[in-house]
Amino acid sequence: MIGPVILIVELVAALSLWAAQVRGIPGAIGIGILITIAGASIGCLVGFLFSLPRVLTVDAGPAVVRLEAGAAKGVADGGAGKPKPRLLASNTNLERISEWLTTMLVGVGLTQVSSLFDYTRRFSNFIGTHAAIFTGIDGKPTAGVLPIVAPILLVFGLVVGFLSLYLYTRLALSPLFLMVEDTLTRDPGKEVIQGADHSIREEAATIADATQDPVMRQVADGRAISVEESLYVIQNLLYEDDAFDRAIQLGNQLAGTSAPQIAHYWLLMAAAFGQRHHFLLQSSGPAAKDTLAARRSALDSVKEAVKRDPRLKAQLRAMMNADAVDNDLQDFKDDPEFLAVL
């Protein structure tokens, strides 16, 4: 609502400025409102400086985000668990200016406390001299009660402006600052998924029954499933016989979560589509529509993985080796488009 409030204040200030040019009571009201707005403006500035939140940092080095992945098994984790440098760092220049100005204001204010009465008297005399918009009994111009009321209105504006923006900054702007920091430091792997958790639980339970994997059992029986746990389930499916379609299905269900922000997600999808391509190549041939679609999906997944983490190039190239344990991309070892990416 700060936009409409500013617009209303501007309109009131404009009308008051016009009224201040008129003699009599309308002029006195206009001058009084202008004094109040001036005090409120200064109070708002001071209130903002005193309430501006500070971004907490552990050290002066570059901020990093840790993407902790589930335990890696078979397919490497593509760098998950290693510090990932933030592309944007929080600019704290405004905080430094705020700290410097507030310190200066407090210091100067304390030294001028004894002069407040003198400043108030001089302000009243100024209003009495320059705001003579009434005609006295003796026929001479006078400011009426404005010299007495003006300091009160100024202090009132200062207090109201200070409290208004102080509270607004603490209650409205601070959560926005926090939201920005949370966006910059959020771990996509920790997001709890919705909708696809039933399918993931079923796959985790199936794998747990077959392999006695305690992590899979925990995923199957847990109250909530995170993105990284879902990726761990997909990763394990890639070591099941002909389970690539199930892995692809789960991967598609995670498309609406934060999973596509993680390079490891695209590595797993590239492996799944690579397995699907190898299966279709043997059963349908290289020119089949489904085979070509699987190749295109694998290529797109490789591009997305490399775009998010170029360090995965070596791992993806290793997956082209037919003699390797993880040879999901063996069909593309001589493919010029894959080689151009890697």
C-alpha positions as CSV (number, residue, x, y, z in Angstrom):
1,M,0.0,0.0,0.0
2,I,3.0,2.3,0.1
3,G,2.4,3.5,-3.5
4,P,-1.2,4.8,-2.9
5,V,0.0,6.4,0.4
6,I,2.7,8.3,-1.3
7,L,0.3,9.4,-4.0
8,I,-2.2,10.7,-1.4
9,V,0.6,12.5,0.5
10,E,1.7,14.2,-2.8
11,L,-1.8,15.3,-3.5
12,V,-2.3,16.7,0.0
13,A,1.1,18.5,-0.2
14,A,0.1,20.0,-3.5
15,L,-3.2,21.3,-2.1
16,S,-1.6,22.5,1.0
17,L,1.0,24.4,-1.0
18,W,-1.8,26.1,-2.9
19,A,-3.7,26.9,0.3
20,A,-0.5,28.3,2.0
21,Q,-0.6,31.1,-0.5
22,V,-4.0,32.2,0.7
23,R,-4.5,34.6,3.7
24,G,-6.6,33.6,6.7
25,I,-7.5,30.2,8.1
26,P,-7.0,28.2,4.7
27,G,-3.5,29.5,4.5
28,A,-2.8,28.6,8.2
29,I,-4.1,25.1,7.6
30,G,-2.0,24.8,4.5
31,I,1.2,25.9,6.3
32,G,0.5,23.6,9.2
33,I,0.0,20.6,6.9
34,L,3.3,21.4,5.1
35,I,5.2,21.6,8.3
36,T,3.7,18.3,9.4
37,I,4.6,16.6,6.1
38,A,8.1,18.1,6.2
39,G,8.6,16.6,9.7
40,A,7.1,13.3,8.7
41,S,9.5,13.1,5.7
42,I,12.5,13.6,7.9
43,G,11.1,11.1,10.5
44,C,10.5,8.5,7.7
45,L,14.2,8.8,6.6
46,V,15.4,8.4,10.1
47,G,13.0,5.5,10.8
48,F,14.2,3.7,7.7
49,L,17.9,4.2,8.7
50,F,17.3,2.9,12.2
51,S,15.3,-0.2,11.1
52,L,17.1,-1.3,8.0
53,P,17.9,-5.0,8.5
54,R,21.4,-6.4,8.2
55,V,22.5,-9.4,6.2
56,L,24.3,-11.8,8.5
57,T,27.4,-13.3,6.9
58,V,29.7,-16.0,8.4
59,D,32.9,-14.5,6.9
60,A,34.0,-12.0,4.3
61,G,34.6,-14.6,1.6
62,P,32.2,-15.4,-1.2
63,A,28.8,-16.7,-0.2
64,V,28.2,-20.3,-1.1
65,V,25.2,-22.7,-1.3
66,R,25.7,-26.3,-0.4
67,L,23.6,-28.8,-2.5
68,E,23.7,-31.9,-0.4
69,A,22.6,-34.9,-2.4
70,G,21.6,-38.3,-1.2
71,A,24.2,-41.0,-0.8
72,A,25.7,-41.7,-4.2
73,K,25.6,-45.2,-5.5
74,G,26.7,-46.2,-9.0
75,V,26.1,-43.0,-11.0
76,A,28.3,-40.3,-9.4
77,D,26.5,-37.4,-7.8
78,G,27.7,-34.9,-10.4
79,G,29.3,-32.6,-7.8
80,A,26.5,-32.6,-5.3
81,G,27.6,-31.9,-1.8
82,K,30.3,-29.6,-3.0
83,P,30.1,-25.8,-2.4
84,K,28.4,-24.1,-5.3
85,P,29.4,-20.4,-5.7
86,R,26.5,-18.0,-5.6
87,L,26.1,-16.0,-8.8
88,L,24.8,-13.0,-6.9
89,A,26.0,-11.6,-3.6
90,S,24.0,-9.3,-1.4
91,N,25.0,-5.6,-1.7
92,T,25.5,-4.3,1.8
93,N,26.5,-0.7,0.9
94,L,23.1,0.6,2.1
95,E,23.6,-1.1,5.4
96,R,27.0,0.5,5.8
97,I,25.5,4.0,5.0
98,S,22.7,3.3,7.4
99,E,25.1,2.4,10.2
100,W,27.3,5.4,9.5
101,L,24.4,7.9,9.4
102,T,22.6,6.5,12.5
103,T,25.9,6.7,14.4
104,M,26.4,10.3,13.2
105,L,22.8,11.3,14.0
106,V,23.0,9.9,17.5
107,G,26.3,11.5,18.1
108,V,25.3,14.9,16.7
109,G,21.9,14.7,18.4
110,L,23.4,14.2,21.8
111,T,25.7,17.2,21.4
112,Q,22.8,19.4,20.4
113,V,20.3,18.4,23.1
114,S,21.0,21.6,25.1
115,S,20.3,23.7,22.0
116,L,16.9,22.2,21.2
117,F,15.1,25.1,23.1
118,D,17.0,27.7,21.1
119,Y,16.3,25.9,17.8
120,T,12.6,25.7,18.7
121,R,12.5,29.4,19.5
122,R,14.2,30.4,16.3
123,F,11.8,28.2,14.3
124,S,8.8,29.9,16.0
125,N,10.3,33.3,15.2
126,F,10.8,32.3,11.6
127,I,7.1,31.2,11.3
128,G,6.0,34.4,13.0
129,T,8.0,36.6,10.6
130,H,7.3,34.8,7.3
131,A,3.8,33.4,7.9
132,A,2.0,36.6,8.7
133,I,-1.2,35.7,6.9
134,F,-3.7,37.3,9.4
135,T,-4.5,40.9,10.2
136,G,-4.2,41.9,13.8
137,I,-6.4,44.2,15.9
138,D,-4.0,47.0,15.3
139,G,-4.2,46.3,11.5
140,K,-0.7,44.9,11.3
141,P,0.1,41.5,9.7
142,T,0.4,38.6,12.3
143,A,0.9,34.9,12.2
144,G,-1.7,34.2,14.8
145,V,-1.1,31.1,16.8
146,L,1.1,29.5,14.1
147,P,4.4,30.3,15.9
148,I,3.1,28.2,18.9
149,V,1.5,25.4,16.9
150,A,4.3,25.0,14.3
151,P,6.9,23.4,16.6
152,I,4.2,21.0,17.9
153,L,3.3,20.0,14.3
154,L,6.9,19.5,13.4
155,V,7.6,17.2,16.3
156,F,4.3,15.4,15.7
157,G,5.3,14.8,12.0
158,L,8.8,13.6,13.1
159,V,7.3,11.1,15.5
160,V,4.6,9.8,13.2
161,G,7.0,9.6,10.2
162,F,9.6,7.8,12.3
163,L,7.2,5.2,13.8
164,S,5.4,4.7,10.5
165,L,8.5,3.8,8.4
166,Y,10.2,2.1,11.3
167,L,7.3,-0.3,11.7
168,Y,6.8,-0.6,7.9
169,T,10.4,-1.6,7.4
170,R,10.4,-4.1,10.3
171,L,7.1,-5.7,9.4
172,A,7.0,-5.5,5.6
173,L,10.4,-4.7,4.1
174,S,12.4,-7.0,6.4
175,P,10.4,-10.1,5.3
176,L,11.1,-9.1,1.7
177,F,14.8,-8.8,2.4
178,L,14.6,-12.2,4.0
179,M,12.8,-13.7,1.0
180,V,15.5,-12.4,-1.3
181,E,18.3,-14.0,0.8
182,D,16.3,-17.2,1.1
183,T,16.0,-17.3,-2.7
184,L,19.7,-16.8,-3.2
185,T,20.7,-19.4,-0.6
186,R,17.9,-21.9,-1.0
187,D,18.9,-25.6,-1.4
188,P,16.6,-26.9,-4.2
189,G,17.3,-30.5,-3.0
190,K,15.6,-29.8,0.4
191,E,12.3,-28.9,-1.1
192,V,9.5,-31.2,-0.1
193,I,7.6,-32.5,-3.1
194,Q,3.9,-32.7,-3.5
195,G,1.8,-34.9,-5.9
196,A,4.5,-37.3,-7.0
197,D,5.4,-38.6,-3.5
198,H,3.0,-41.6,-3.8
199,S,4.8,-43.0,-6.9
200,I,8.2,-42.3,-5.3
201,R,7.2,-44.1,-2.1
202,E,6.1,-47.1,-4.1
203,E,9.3,-47.3,-6.1
204,A,11.4,-46.8,-2.9
205,A,9.4,-49.6,-1.1
206,T,10.0,-51.9,-4.1
207,I,13.7,-51.2,-4.1
208,A,14.0,-51.5,-0.3
209,D,12.3,-54.9,-0.4
210,A,14.7,-56.1,-3.1
211,T,17.9,-54.6,-1.8
212,Q,17.3,-54.1,1.9
213,D,18.6,-50.5,1.4
214,P,17.9,-48.6,4.6
215,V,17.8,-45.3,2.8
216,M,15.1,-46.6,0.5
217,R,13.2,-47.9,3.5
218,Q,13.4,-44.5,5.1
219,V,12.2,-42.7,2.0
220,A,9.3,-45.2,1.6
221,D,8.2,-44.8,5.3
222,G,9.1,-41.1,5.8
223,R,6.5,-38.5,6.4
224,A,7.8,-36.2,3.7
225,I,10.0,-36.8,0.7
226,S,12.5,-34.2,-0.5
227,V,13.7,-33.6,-4.0
228,E,17.2,-35.1,-3.3
229,E,15.5,-38.2,-1.9
230,S,13.5,-38.5,-5.1
231,L,16.7,-38.2,-7.1
232,Y,18.2,-41.0,-5.1
233,V,15.2,-43.2,-5.9
234,I,15.6,-42.4,-9.6
235,Q,19.3,-43.1,-9.4
236,N,18.7,-46.5,-7.9
237,L,16.1,-47.3,-10.6
238,L,18.8,-46.9,-13.2
239,Y,20.5,-50.0,-11.8
240,E,17.3,-52.1,-12.1
241,D,16.7,-54.2,-15.2
242,D,14.7,-52.3,-17.8
243,A,13.5,-49.7,-15.2
244,F,14.5,-46.7,-17.3
245,D,10.9,-45.9,-18.2
246,R,9.9,-45.8,-14.5
247,A,12.9,-43.5,-13.9
248,I,11.8,-41.2,-16.7
249,Q,8.2,-41.2,-15.4
250,L,9.4,-40.2,-12.0
251,G,11.7,-37.6,-13.5
252,N,8.8,-36.1,-15.4
253,Q,6.7,-35.9,-12.3
254,L,9.5,-33.9,-10.6
255,A,9.5,-31.3,-13.5
256,G,7.2,-29.1,-11.5
257,T,9.5,-28.9,-8.5
258,S,12.9,-27.4,-7.9
259,A,14.6,-30.6,-9.3
260,P,15.2,-29.1,-12.8
261,Q,17.4,-26.5,-11.1
262,I,19.8,-29.3,-10.0
263,A,22.5,-30.5,-12.5
264,H,22.3,-34.0,-11.0
265,Y,18.6,-34.3,-12.0
266,W,19.6,-33.7,-15.7
267,L,22.5,-36.2,-15.4
268,L,20.1,-38.8,-14.2
269,M,17.6,-38.0,-17.0
270,A,20.4,-38.2,-19.6
271,A,21.3,-41.6,-18.2
272,A,17.6,-42.8,-18.3
273,F,17.1,-41.6,-21.8
274,G,20.4,-43.1,-22.8
275,Q,19.2,-46.5,-21.5
276,R,15.9,-46.1,-23.3
277,H,17.8,-45.3,-26.5
278,H,20.0,-48.4,-26.2
279,F,17.0,-50.6,-25.6
280,L,15.0,-49.1,-28.6
281,L,18.1,-49.2,-30.8
282,Q,18.3,-53.0,-30.4
283,S,14.6,-53.6,-30.7
284,S,13.4,-51.0,-33.2
285,G,16.5,-49.7,-35.0
286,P,18.2,-46.3,-35.2
287,A,15.6,-44.8,-37.6
288,A,12.6,-45.6,-35.5
289,K,10.6,-42.6,-34.2
290,D,10.9,-43.5,-30.6
291,T,14.6,-44.1,-30.9
292,L,15.2,-40.7,-32.4
293,A,13.0,-39.1,-29.7
294,A,15.0,-40.8,-27.0
295,R,18.3,-39.5,-28.5
296,R,16.9,-36.0,-28.6
297,S,15.8,-36.2,-25.0
298,A,19.2,-37.5,-23.9
299,L,20.9,-34.7,-25.8
300,D,18.7,-32.1,-24.3
301,S,19.3,-33.5,-20.8
302,V,23.1,-33.5,-21.4
303,K,22.9,-29.8,-22.4
304,E,20.9,-28.9,-19.3
305,A,23.3,-30.8,-17.0
306,V,26.4,-29.1,-18.5
307,K,24.7,-25.7,-18.5
308,R,24.1,-26.0,-14.8
309,D,27.4,-27.6,-13.9
310,P,30.2,-27.7,-16.5
311,R,32.2,-30.0,-14.2
312,L,29.9,-32.8,-15.3
313,K,31.4,-32.9,-18.8
314,A,34.1,-35.4,-17.7
315,Q,31.6,-37.7,-16.1
316,L,29.2,-37.6,-19.1
317,R,32.1,-38.4,-21.4
318,A,33.0,-41.3,-19.2
319,M,29.4,-42.6,-19.5
320,M,30.0,-43.0,-23.3
321,N,32.5,-45.7,-22.7
322,A,30.8,-49.0,-23.5
323,D,33.2,-50.9,-21.1
324,A,32.5,-48.7,-18.1
325,V,30.1,-49.6,-15.3
326,D,28.0,-46.5,-16.0
327,N,27.8,-46.7,-19.8
328,D,24.3,-45.2,-20.2
329,L,25.5,-42.9,-23.1
330,Q,27.5,-45.5,-25.0
331,D,25.4,-45.1,-28.1
332,F,26.5,-41.5,-28.5
333,K,30.3,-41.9,-28.3
334,D,30.7,-40.9,-31.9
335,D,27.6,-38.6,-32.1
336,P,28.9,-35.2,-33.2
337,E,26.2,-33.3,-31.4
338,F,27.0,-34.9,-28.1
339,L,30.7,-34.5,-28.7
340,A,30.2,-30.8,-29.4
341,V,28.5,-30.3,-26.0
342,L,31.0,-32.4,-24.1
